[in-house]
Every structure is written in structure tokens, then in C-alpha cells.
């Protein structure tokens, strides 16, 4: 049965059913049309992430994710990203050194360091290389 409470669903992975029907009894996957439904779907998605899932759990997660993605595409605006902060984050998350960044961009280490500190602007060519390497839109690195 679909949850009718106005509280978010907070369950641990161990509490979730392994079969699709059981998951649907907990929360029926359907288009997200409100902040509350968005919050509930995100709670279930977060409970499923990071675990080895059954095929039914994987299918359920995929359905919820599609509905959440569509809602966010229409109603949730992404925060503006600071290109330098994005670069710092990606360098840190990928455990890269200033030397690694310099090699990636085919520049010397001092220029890579100045890019990371924000003392030099990221050029369109740098953005292209960074986008290819990190698998993101190059425009993010030049504020687009």
C-alpha cells in the first residue's frame, strides 16, 4: 500500500523488500509532482544506493530515478557552479596532484597551480580537455 503519511520514508537498506511488489507496496513508483513526493522518492533512492541490489531492487531504483530526474529537470534549478571550485573538487575527488593537472592540460605546474587558485582563467582549450577527462560539459569550466 502506498504511504499516505506526510512524513518522509526513512528506512535502512536492510528494512527494504528485495522484490518489486514489496517495494511497490511500500511506495508506488509514479511521476513526482510535489516537493513531498520528491523527498520521499529521494529517501528510498538513498536507502538503495551503495548496496548490491537484487534485479527487482535495481528495476525499482531505475523507475524512481527516472521520475525524480524528470521532476528535477522541470522544477529544481541547479546551483551556479564556480569553475575554479568545480575544478578543485574534481582534482581532489580524483586524487590528482598539481603535476597531474599540468600534464592533463599540457601546461607547466605553475600555470596549473594558478588555475587552481583562481589567479588564471581557464581557457576554452583547458575546458575542452577537462571536460573530456572528467566526462562533463566543457562549458562548466568557463561558467556556461
C-alpha positions in Angstrom: 0.0 0.0 0.0 1.3 3.5 -0.9 2.4 5.5 2.1 -0.1 8.2 2.9 1.8 9.8 5.8 3.2 13.3 5.4 6.5 12.1 6.9 9.4 11.2 4.7 10.2 7.5 4.3 13.3 6.7 6.3 14.4 3.1 6.0 17.7 1.4 6.1 18.6 -1.0 3.2 18.1 -4.0 5.5 14.4 -2.9 6.0 13.7 -2.8 2.3 11.9 -5.6 0.5 14.0 -7.4 -2.1 11.2 -7.9 -4.6 9.5 -5.3 -6.8 6.0 -6.0 -5.5 7.1 -5.5 -1.9 8.9 -2.2 -2.8 5.7 -1.1 -4.6 3.6 -1.8 -1.5 6.0 0.4 0.4 5.9 3.2 -2.2 4.4 3.0 -5.6 6.7 4.5 -8.2 4.9 7.2 -10.1 5.6 10.6 -11.6 6.8 13.0 -8.9 4.6 16.1 -8.8 5.3 17.7 -5.4 8.2 18.5 -3.1 7.0 15.9 -0.7 6.8 13.2 -3.3 10.3 14.2 -4.4 11.6 14.0 -0.8 10.0 10.5 -0.3 11.5 9.2 -3.6 14.9 10.6 -2.7 14.7 8.8 0.7 14.1 5.5 -1.0 16.8 6.1 -3.6 19.3 6.9 -0.9 18.4 3.8 1.0 19.1 1.7 -2.1 22.3 3.3 -3.2 25.6 1.7 -2.5 24.4 -1.8 -2.0 24.4 -5.0 -4.0 20.8 -5.0 -5.3 18.5 -7.7 -6.5 17.3 -7.3 -10.1 13.9 -6.2 -8.7 15.5 -3.6 -6.5 17.6 -2.4 -9.5 14.5 -2.1 -11.6 12.6 -0.2 -8.8 15.6 2.1 -8.3 15.7 2.8 -12.0 12.0 3.7 -12.1 12.2 6.0 -9.1 15.3 7.7 -10.5 13.6 8.4 -13.9 10.7 10.0 -12.1 12.9 12.1 -9.8 15.1 13.1 -12.7 12.1 14.4 -14.7 10.8 16.3 -11.7 14.2 17.9 -11.1 14.6 18.7 -14.8 11.4 20.7 -14.6 11.4 22.2 -11.1 14.8 22.1 -9.5 17.4 24.6 -10.7 20.9 23.6 -10.4 23.1 25.9 -8.3 25.5 28.0 -10.3 28.9 26.4 -10.3 32.1 28.3 -9.8 34.5 26.9 -12.4 37.5 27.1 -10.1 35.6 25.4 -7.2 34.4 22.7 -9.7 38.0 22.1 -10.8 39.3 21.9 -7.3 36.6 19.5 -6.4 37.2 17.2 -9.4 41.0 17.3 -8.8 40.5 16.4 -5.1 37.9 13.7 -5.8 40.1 12.1 -8.5 43.2 12.3 -6.2 45.1 14.3 -8.8 48.2 16.4 -8.0 49.0 19.8 -9.4 51.5 17.9 -11.6 48.8 15.6 -12.8 46.6 18.5 -13.7 49.5 20.2 -15.5 50.1 17.1 -17.5 46.4 16.7 -18.4 46.3 20.3 -19.6 49.7 20.2 -21.2 50.9 23.2 -19.2 53.6 23.8 -16.6 52.9 23.2 -13.0 53.0 26.9 -12.1 50.1 27.6 -14.5 48.1 24.6 -13.2 48.6 25.9 -9.7 47.4 29.4 -10.8 44.3 27.9 -12.4 43.5 26.0 -9.2 44.0 29.2 -7.1 41.8 31.2 -9.5 44.7 33.6 -10.4 44.4 32.5 -14.1 41.3 31.9 -16.1 40.5 28.5 -17.6 40.7 28.8 -21.3 38.3 27.2 -23.8 41.1 24.7 -24.7 41.6 23.8 -21.0 37.9 23.5 -20.6 37.7 21.1 -23.6 40.5 18.9 -22.1 39.0 18.9 -18.6 35.5 18.1 -20.0 36.9 15.1 -21.9 38.9 13.9 -18.9 36.2 14.2 -16.3 33.3 13.4 -18.6 31.4 16.7 -18.1 30.3 19.6 -20.3 33.4 21.7 -21.0 31.2 24.9 -20.6 31.1 24.2 -16.8 34.7 25.2 -16.6 34.2 28.6 -18.2 31.0 29.5 -16.4 28.4 28.3 -19.0 
